[in-house]
């Protein structure tokens, strides 16, 4: 069974943050992106960090954890 065809988009959001992060299948890998894509409210900027592409879901989750700390559990979107 091909994991790409069965992969469901994952999402998570940090407490006290209006942004939701998603991991979705993209080409030969996985794409990590944020919604809304731009932040202009004077806090830490995510512009230029997302979207990012990874070879594995684990790599995408690890990158976000390293950048912003451990997120709440991931859920299917």
N, C-alpha and C positions, 0 to 999 in steps of 0.2 A: 504494500500500500504506500502510495506516495504521500509523504507528510505535507507537501505543498498544497495538494488538492484538498486535504482535510483540515488544514490549519484555519482556525477561527481567530479573527482579530482580537487582541487583548487590550485592555485599558486599565489605567490606574490614575489616581489623583492624590496629591499631597494634601494633608489637612491645611485649612486656612489659605488655600490657593485656588484661583479661579481657572487654572489650567488643567486639562486632562491629557495624559500621555497615551499614545497608541503604538502598538507593534502590529504590523501587517505584513503579509507575504508580498515580496516585490522582486520580480525577475528571478535571479538565482539565489536571493537572500531574503533579508527581512528589513523593513523600514521602520525606524523609530521617529515619530513626529508628535507635535503638540498642537492642541486646539484650545484657544485661538492661537494662530501662528506667531503673532507679534505682541510684545508687551511694551507699553509706553507709559507705565504708571509710576515710574521712579524707583522701582525695585529691581532686583537682579534681572538682567536681560537674558532671554533665551535666544535672541536673534543670533544667528550664526551657529548655534549648537544643533538645532533641528531644522530640517530632517537629516538623519544619519542612516547609513546603510550598513548592515552587518551580515555575516555568513550564518549566524545562528541566533536563535531567540535568546539563548543564555548570554551571548555577547551583548545584545541590545539591553537586556535587563541589567547586566553588570556595569555597563557604561553609564546608565542613568543613576544607578546606586552610587557609583564613584563620584558623579557630578553633583548630585543633590541629596545624597543620603538614601537610606533604605525607604522605599515607598510602601504604602499599604499593599495588601495582596492584590495581584493582578486578577481581573475578571474578564470573561468573554464580553465583547462589545455587542 
